[in-house]
């Protein structure tokens, strides 16, 4: 055993004095290697066969080639590898203590074997060391070089995406290059295509998006090495169809007056231009609802005396795929004679007096609200008699126009109050 080690050390000294050149793998250093390490490959097989003349072996520190050799029918292949020069401003060799990895290039196939099984002689170095020596056997198989598509990759695309929109690129673990892509079952993948060289997926026909069945499409992606068709992989990728539903502008409460035409317009944003429809849920018989120009919801009608009261108007906006529920409060009133309601000190900076005459009711409800419907004051006064004089004060509220509403029986009278 000592004599064997002595031979190896002698060979190591020889290989430290020369660089065995290769054409396919190009080391990062030039000239003589710095503080070289000798890699002695005592055995190498590819698919259980010996190398052919002209095949190459590259030695790597990560992705950095630090040495290489061409096979010339030697029983022991020696490669002198260079350590990184500390005075250099670039990486031109291996770093101390880093793992030693290999690649094998088959000349006839013009193909790199990257996944290499290594067996180091533990009596020598097993990691990079300056002026060190490593003894190693190499073995590899073609089926270990197969591309591996990352499983369950997820992409997203807007439902209104235009043709040729790129939604992403399929990720594959395969460093040898010359990889080609295709979509299997193209009849199921009509909305999309894949670039055969890059693996990028694009929208071909967005009209084929079938939102009513599913919002997630499944693509069967096939990747193969053109130099060796036996190196393939197939995996499923998923595409989420991101919905952009229509939106409805904010609807505030409203008031309808008996015997008068009521009309309310609600604006709709419909970026996809899909056909919209309104589905009534709770709509009084006197009120109609419809959609105009695919952009406006219109409520219209004339209430009668028997419609006095409050209703919760509810409906759904449909774009043939989903429904948006919406509602608002609608009060229907009988408008009274405004002359019997008077506001003294209007405009006001806070204090004012409400005067109600000839109401002929025992109970009066007084409500003060902002123009957007928010109530700032409400009170029910009982045992009124025929006249009400009510001092009020809005000091502390924001300067604005308010509605003062007086309701008795089925009568509601509304007057504007200016707070300065």
Secondary structure, DSSP 8 states (H G I E B T S, - for coil): -HHHHHHHHHHHHHHTT-----SSS--S--SS-TT-EEEEEEEEEETTB---TT-EEEEEETTEEEEEEE--S-SSEEEEE-B--TT-SS--SB-TT-B-EEEEEETTTTEEE---EEEE-TTS-SB--TT-EEEEEEEE-GGGG--EE-TTEEEEEETT--TT-EEEE--EE--S--EEEEEESGGG-TTEEE-TTT-EEEES-GGG--TTT-SEEEEEEEEEETTEEEEEEEEEEEEEEE----EE-----EEEETTSEEEEEEEEE-TT----EEEEEE--TTEEEEEETTTEEEEEEE--GGG-EEEEEEEEEE-SS-EEEEEEEEEEEEE--GGGEEEES-SBSSEEEEEEES---SEEEEEEEETTS-EEEEEEEES-TTEEEEEEE-TTS-SEEEEEEEEETTEEEEEEEEE-
